[in-house]
Amino acid sequence: MSDARAVIEEQLAAAAAPCVTSSFQAECVVLVHMLRKLRPDIPVLFLDTVHHFADTYRYCDTLARDWGLNLVTLRADEPSPGLWQQSTHDCCARHKVGPLFSALAGYDVWFTALRRDQSPTRANLQEVEPFTLADGAVLRKVSPLASWTARDVWAYAKAHAIPLLPLYDEGYTSIGCEPCTTRPLDPNDLRSGRWGGQKRECGIHIQPSLK
């Protein structure tokens, strides 16, 4: 855990305009807690997909108020409720990828709470790596918790008395939009309850094609 703090300190010191994305899952909240110790006003980018659980919206609002977060809510210019029924790819592209990549153009360092143990698609995750947006602009993508396990995340939350999203108490282990999130289909795969197992990523952590 000390390594994560060192990464955060180093990257914040070198950042002109840092931000952190948060879906308000456990690891995201832990990362925001760590970042706020050094940069209390860091922008916390939240993607309002118009499809989140009611519990997620309430928890987001409560934590933003209690912690005094500099919450930046991102939303598609033209939300399309129910688009997931036609295509989860198109739904994620409209409600997540588009709004986030547009917003990231205003920052030079992007902190994420990704971990290597979350999915095979994240197994080679680096703590610091370049991320190129579609217009060719490059920012530093920083994942201080890359080497952490779920147990590490929960231990930190407990040690710092951080309240977590109530949906975990209902058996959810990876929480995204309500229509595309179930309890895990495979108890050994925490993300197996996402998108009915049809895909592993929504697209925000995939390098876009250059224009």
Number of C-alpha atoms within 10 A of each C-alpha: 12 7 11 18 16 12 17 21 16 11 20 19 11 11 14 10 13 23 26 25 22 22 21 20 20 23 25 21 23 21 25 25 18 18 20 15 10 14 15 15 14 19 20 21 20 19 20 19 21 16 20 18 16 11 13 20 16 12 18 21 13 12 18 14 12 9 12 12 18 15 20 17 14 18 18 18 10 8 15 14 12 13 16 17 11 9 11 18 15 15 21 19 17 20 24 21 20 17 20 21 16 12 12 20 14 12 17 18 24 22 26 22 22 23 22 19 18 19 16 10 12 16 13 12 17 18 21 17 12 14 20 18 19 15 12 12 12 16 19 19 23 24 24 25 27 22 18 18 15 14 9 14 18 16 12 18 18 12 8 11 9 15 12 19 20 12 16 14 9 8 11 18 23 20 24 23 20 16 16 17 21 21 20 19 14 11 11 8 14 19 26 23 23 25 21 16 15 10 12 17 16 18 14 15 14 12 12 16 10 10 7
